[in-house]
Amino acid sequence: MGDAFFFGRAFVDTNGNGQIDLTDSPLKGAVFTATDARGASSGGITDDQGRATAWFPGGGVKYPVTLRSRPPKDSAYTVIGPSEVVLQKGTSADFLFALPTQ
C-alpha cells in the first residue's frame, strides 16, 4: 500500500471579510495536523506559501480524517474558520486566521 498525504493551507484574512479570497496572504508557521479514525497522527508547519503536509508512510489511513490548524507559536493570530475539518474522503483543507489586533 502506498503512502498517504494530507494537505493544509493557512491564510491571513487581510481584508477582514471572514472568507478566503485571492488577495488573502499565506500564513507561515501555522501548525497543521491530520489525525485518522484510529488516532494515527501526522503534520507539519506551514511554509512561506502557507502550505503544510501530513505524511502517513505505508498508507492504511482510516477515514474519517480530521485536519486541524493552529496559529504560529507565540503569535497573536487567531483562527476564524475553520479550525478543524473532518474529511470522509479527500485530502485537503484551507484555514483562515485573523490579523493580530493592535
C-alpha positions as CSV (number, residue, x, y, z in Angstrom):
1,M,0.0,0.0,0.0
2,G,1.3,3.5,-0.9
3,D,1.9,6.4,1.4
4,A,-1.0,8.8,2.2
5,F,-0.7,12.5,2.2
6,F,-3.0,15.3,3.5
7,F,-2.6,18.9,2.8
8,G,-3.5,22.1,4.6
9,R,-3.2,25.7,3.6
10,A,-3.3,28.7,6.0
11,F,-4.3,32.2,5.0
12,V,-4.5,35.6,6.8
13,D,-7.8,37.4,6.3
14,T,-6.2,40.6,5.2
15,N,-9.5,42.3,4.2
16,G,-11.4,41.2,7.3
17,N,-14.4,39.7,5.5
18,G,-14.2,36.2,7.1
19,Q,-13.7,34.5,3.8
20,I,-10.6,33.2,1.9
21,D,-10.1,35.5,-1.1
22,L,-7.4,35.7,-3.8
23,T,-6.0,38.8,-2.0
24,D,-5.5,37.0,1.4
25,S,-1.9,36.3,2.3
26,P,-0.5,32.9,3.1
27,L,0.4,32.4,6.8
28,K,3.8,30.9,7.5
29,G,4.4,29.0,10.7
30,A,0.8,27.7,11.4
31,V,0.6,24.2,12.9
32,F,-1.1,21.6,10.7
33,T,-2.2,18.2,12.0
34,A,-4.1,15.3,10.4
35,T,-5.5,12.5,12.6
36,D,-7.2,9.4,11.3
37,A,-10.0,7.4,12.8
38,R,-7.5,5.0,14.6
39,G,-5.8,8.0,16.2
40,A,-2.7,7.9,14.0
41,S,-1.4,11.5,13.6
42,S,1.0,13.4,11.4
43,G,1.5,17.0,10.5
44,G,3.8,20.0,9.9
45,I,4.3,23.7,9.9
46,T,3.1,25.9,7.0
47,D,5.8,27.3,4.7
48,D,6.1,30.8,3.3
49,Q,3.3,29.8,0.8
50,G,1.0,28.8,3.7
51,R,1.2,25.1,2.8
52,A,1.9,22.1,5.0
53,T,1.7,18.3,4.5
54,A,0.9,15.4,6.8
55,W,2.5,12.2,5.7
56,F,1.4,8.7,6.7
57,P,4.1,6.2,5.5
58,G,2.7,3.0,4.1
59,G,-0.8,4.3,3.7
60,G,-3.5,2.4,5.6
61,V,-5.2,5.7,6.7
62,K,-8.7,5.1,8.1
63,Y,-11.4,7.7,7.4
64,P,-12.7,10.0,8.8
65,V,-9.6,12.1,9.0
66,T,-9.6,15.3,11.0
67,L,-7.4,18.1,9.8
68,R,-6.6,20.9,12.3
69,S,-4.7,24.1,12.2
70,R,-3.5,26.4,15.0
71,P,-1.8,29.8,14.8
72,P,2.0,30.0,14.7
73,K,3.6,29.5,18.1
74,D,3.8,32.7,20.2
75,S,1.8,34.7,17.6
76,A,-1.3,36.8,18.1
77,Y,-3.1,35.4,15.1
78,T,-6.5,33.7,15.8
79,V,-8.3,31.1,13.9
80,I,-11.5,32.4,12.4
81,G,-12.6,29.4,10.5
82,P,-12.4,26.6,10.3
83,S,-10.0,25.3,13.0
84,E,-11.0,21.7,12.2
85,V,-12.2,19.9,9.1
86,V,-13.5,16.3,9.2
87,L,-13.0,14.5,5.9
88,Q,-15.0,11.4,4.9
89,K,-12.9,11.4,1.7
90,G,-10.4,13.8,0.2
91,T,-7.1,15.1,1.3
92,S,-7.0,18.9,1.9
93,A,-8.5,21.8,3.8
94,D,-7.9,25.6,3.9
95,F,-7.8,27.5,7.2
96,L,-8.3,31.2,7.8
97,F,-6.7,33.4,10.5
98,A,-7.4,36.9,11.7
99,L,-4.7,39.5,11.8
100,P,-3.4,40.3,15.3
101,T,-5.3,43.1,17.0
102,Q,-3.2,46.2,17.7
